[in-house]
C-alpha cells in the first residue's frame, strides 16, 4: 500500500481446472497447489488472507497491491500454480496437452468490510454544509 493513497483492495477470487476435472484430489497435489499459490503471492506482493484448494477449483481471499488489477493478480496466481503443478506431475500434460491447467475464466468480487448499503448511506448522508446546498439544486 502507498502511504499517500491509503485504501483497501481485497478480493475473493475463484477459478476452476480446465473442464472442471478433479485434478487436485490427491493430498500431495492440493498441498503443492496451495504452496505454489502462497509462493507466487509472496513474490508479487499479494497478501493471501484465506485459501481453499478443492479437487477441481480454488478460492482465494487476497489483498492486492493498490497498483495491481484483479485480472493481473488472477493471471499471476493461475500461471505460477499451473507451471508448478506441471513440473510436479508431468502426467498432467497428458490430460492437458495444450498446457492449460486452469480454465480461462475466473470469478472475482471485491470484499471490503463495508456493505454497499453502508457505503451508499455514507455518500448520501455524510456531506458538509456546502454539499447539502449543492444537492438542493
C-alpha positions as CSV (number, residue, x, y, z in Angstrom):
1,X,0.0,0.0,0.0
2,X,1.1,3.5,-0.7
3,X,1.3,5.8,2.3
4,X,-0.1,8.6,0.1
5,X,-3.1,6.6,-1.1
6,X,-4.4,4.5,1.8
7,X,-7.1,2.1,0.9
8,X,-8.3,-1.5,0.8
9,X,-8.1,-3.7,-2.2
10,X,-9.3,-7.1,-1.0
11,X,-10.9,-9.6,-3.5
12,X,-12.4,-13.0,-3.4
13,X,-11.1,-14.9,-6.4
14,X,-12.2,-18.3,-7.6
15,X,-11.2,-20.4,-10.6
16,X,-11.6,-24.0,-11.8
17,X,-9.4,-26.6,-13.5
18,X,-9.9,-26.8,-17.2
19,X,-13.1,-28.9,-17.9
20,X,-13.6,-29.0,-14.1
21,X,-11.6,-32.2,-13.9
22,X,-10.8,-33.1,-10.2
23,X,-7.1,-33.0,-10.7
24,X,-6.3,-31.9,-7.1
25,X,-7.9,-34.9,-5.3
26,X,-4.6,-36.3,-4.0
27,X,-3.2,-34.6,-0.9
28,X,0.2,-34.0,-2.5
29,X,-1.4,-32.2,-5.4
30,X,-3.6,-29.8,-3.4
31,X,-0.8,-29.1,-0.9
32,X,1.6,-28.4,-3.8
33,X,-1.1,-26.1,-5.4
34,X,-1.5,-24.3,-2.1
35,X,2.2,-23.8,-1.6
36,X,2.6,-22.6,-5.2
37,X,-0.1,-20.0,-4.7
38,X,1.4,-18.8,-1.5
39,X,4.8,-18.5,-3.0
40,X,3.6,-16.7,-6.1
41,X,1.6,-14.3,-3.9
42,X,4.6,-13.5,-1.8
43,X,6.7,-12.8,-4.9
44,X,4.2,-10.4,-6.2
45,X,3.1,-8.6,-3.0
46,X,-0.3,-10.2,-2.8
47,X,-1.5,-11.0,0.7
48,X,-3.4,-14.2,0.9
49,X,-5.9,-13.9,3.7
50,X,-7.7,-17.2,3.2
51,X,-7.1,-20.0,0.7
52,X,-9.0,-23.2,0.0
53,X,-7.9,-25.7,-2.7
54,X,-10.7,-28.1,-3.7
55,X,-10.3,-31.1,-6.1
56,X,-11.5,-29.0,-9.1
57,X,-11.3,-25.4,-8.0
58,X,-9.6,-22.8,-5.8
59,X,-10.9,-20.0,-3.6
60,X,-8.6,-17.2,-2.6
61,X,-9.3,-14.1,-0.4
62,X,-6.4,-11.8,-1.3
63,X,-5.3,-8.3,-0.5
64,X,-3.8,-6.8,-3.7
65,X,-1.3,-4.0,-4.0
66,X,-3.0,-0.7,-4.9
67,X,-1.4,-0.7,-8.4
68,X,-2.4,-4.3,-9.3
69,X,-5.6,-5.1,-11.1
70,X,-7.7,-8.1,-10.3
71,X,-7.0,-9.6,-13.7
72,X,-3.2,-9.3,-13.2
73,X,-3.5,-11.0,-9.8
74,X,-5.5,-13.9,-11.2
75,X,-3.1,-14.3,-14.1
76,X,-0.1,-14.4,-11.8
77,X,-1.6,-16.8,-9.4
78,X,-3.1,-19.1,-12.0
79,X,0.0,-19.1,-14.2
80,X,2.5,-19.8,-11.4
81,X,0.4,-22.6,-9.9
82,X,-0.2,-24.2,-13.3
83,X,3.6,-24.1,-14.1
84,X,4.5,-25.6,-10.7
85,X,1.8,-28.4,-10.9
86,X,3.0,-29.4,-14.4
87,X,6.6,-29.5,-13.0
88,X,5.5,-31.7,-10.1
89,X,3.4,-34.1,-12.1
90,X,4.3,-34.5,-15.8
91,X,1.3,-36.8,-16.3
92,X,-0.9,-33.7,-16.1
93,X,0.3,-32.8,-19.6
94,X,-1.4,-36.0,-20.9
95,X,-4.8,-34.6,-19.7
96,X,-4.0,-31.0,-20.8
97,X,-2.0,-31.4,-24.0
98,X,-2.1,-27.6,-24.7
99,X,-0.7,-26.7,-21.4
100,X,-3.7,-25.0,-19.8
101,X,-4.3,-26.5,-16.4
102,X,-6.8,-23.8,-15.3
103,X,-9.9,-22.8,-17.3
104,X,-9.7,-19.4,-18.9
105,X,-12.3,-17.7,-16.7
106,X,-12.3,-16.7,-13.1
107,X,-14.8,-15.2,-10.6
108,X,-14.0,-12.2,-8.6
109,X,-15.8,-10.0,-6.1
110,X,-14.5,-7.1,-4.0
111,X,-14.5,-8.0,-0.4
112,X,-14.5,-4.7,1.6
113,X,-15.6,-4.7,5.2
114,X,-18.4,-2.2,4.3
115,X,-21.6,-3.3,2.7
116,X,-22.9,-1.5,-0.4
117,X,-25.8,-0.2,1.6
118,X,-23.5,1.2,4.2
119,X,-21.3,3.0,1.6
120,X,-24.4,4.4,-0.2
121,X,-25.7,5.8,3.1
122,X,-22.3,7.3,3.8
123,X,-22.1,9.0,0.4
124,X,-25.7,10.2,0.7
125,X,-25.7,11.4,4.3
126,X,-22.1,12.4,5.2
127,X,-22.0,15.7,3.4
128,X,-20.7,19.0,4.6
129,X,-23.0,22.1,4.5
130,X,-21.7,23.2,1.1
131,X,-22.5,19.8,-0.5
132,X,-26.0,19.9,1.0
133,X,-26.7,23.2,-0.6
134,X,-25.4,22.0,-3.9
135,X,-27.6,18.9,-3.7
136,X,-30.7,21.0,-3.2
137,X,-30.4,22.5,-6.7
